[in-house]
């Protein structure tokens, strides 16, 4: 299975936080699955860290991309085709980072790992 990690899923996985569901944790940790982290997630984390709203388990410069690579996570760049997909989305969800993840999931055929209930409105494959 190819997984696209929402920001909270990534952070909770890295911190071994019990808020991450056991199903999500097992899927992310399963070597048969490929986990992707979007550049949109890195951007969101960067903004939240700079505003003091988020503390990462390791410094940002170590997390993106070195820590991700050490876990064999793939970085998913933001491509124009993702932005084209973004234009097609209805506004069930207003968060621009989440909307971009939804578009990337649609375009790339990835299962989104997220506990955000609003994602269901977009018909993307979800795992939680």
N, C-alpha and C positions, 0 to 999 in steps of 0.2 A: 504494500500500500504506500502511496506517496502522500505525505502529510505536509500541510502548511501550518506552521505554529502561529497562533495569535500571540500578541505580546505577553499577556498574563500567563499563557501556557508555557512560553519559553522561560520566563523569570521563575515561575513556580517549579518548573522542572529543574532548573539550575540550582535552586535553593532547597530542593527536596521538600517543598512546602506541601502539607497535607490538603491544601485547598485544591490542588490539582487532582482530578479524579483518578482512581486506580486504573480505569480503562485507558485514559489518556496517557498516564505514566507508562503503562505497559507497552502501549503502541509506540510511543516515542523511543523507549528503550529497546525495542525489538529490532535487532540487526537486519531482519528481513525487510523492514520498512525503511523508506528514505524520508528524512525530515528536512524540510526547507524552511528557511527564515528569510522573509522579504526584506529588501532594503527599506521598505516602508516601516518595518518594525524597528530597524536600527535608527531611523530618523525619529520615530516616536520616542524611543528610549532616550536618545540624545536630548531631545527637547525636554522631556520630563526630568532627566538628571540635571540639566542646566537650570531648571526652575526650582530644583530642590524637592520635587514631588515624587521622585523615585530614587531608590538606592539599589545599585546593581550588586550582585554577589562578588564581582571582581570589577576593577576599573574598566570604564567604557572601552578604552584603547586595547585592553586585553580581551574583552568580550567579543568585539567586532574587529576582525573576523577570527582571531587566533583560537579563542575558546570554542567557538562554533566549529571550526575546522578540526580541533582535537576530538570533538564528539562526532565527527563525520557528518555534521549538518551541512547542507548545501545552501549557499546564498542565492536567493532569487532576485535578480535585478529587476528594476521597474523598467518595462519596455513600453514602447508606444502602443503595441497591441493591447496591453493591459489598460492603458488610458482610454482606448477606443471602447473596450468592454465597460469601463467605468461610466462612460456616457450613456450606456444602455440601461443602467440600474435605476429602478424607482427609488424614491427617498424614504424607504422604511427606516433607514438608519442614517443619522446625520454625521457621525464621526468619520472624517475624511480618511483616516488610516484604516479603519475597519472596512470602509467601502472599497478601498484599493485592494485589501486582502480578499474581499469577496470577488472582485473582478479578476484578480490573479487566479483564484481558485477555479472560477468558471473557465477562463482561457486555457489554463494549464492542466485542467482535469485533476486537481488536487483535492484531498479531503482536508477541510479546515478543522484544526484542533482548537476548540473554543467553547467556553461555557456561556457565551453571550447568546441569550435566547432570541434576540432580534435577527440573528444570522439565518434562522429557520425560514424567515419570510422570503429569502432569496433562492431557496431551492438548491443550495450548494450542499454537497455531502459534508456532514458534520460528525465529529467524534468528540465525545465527552463522557 
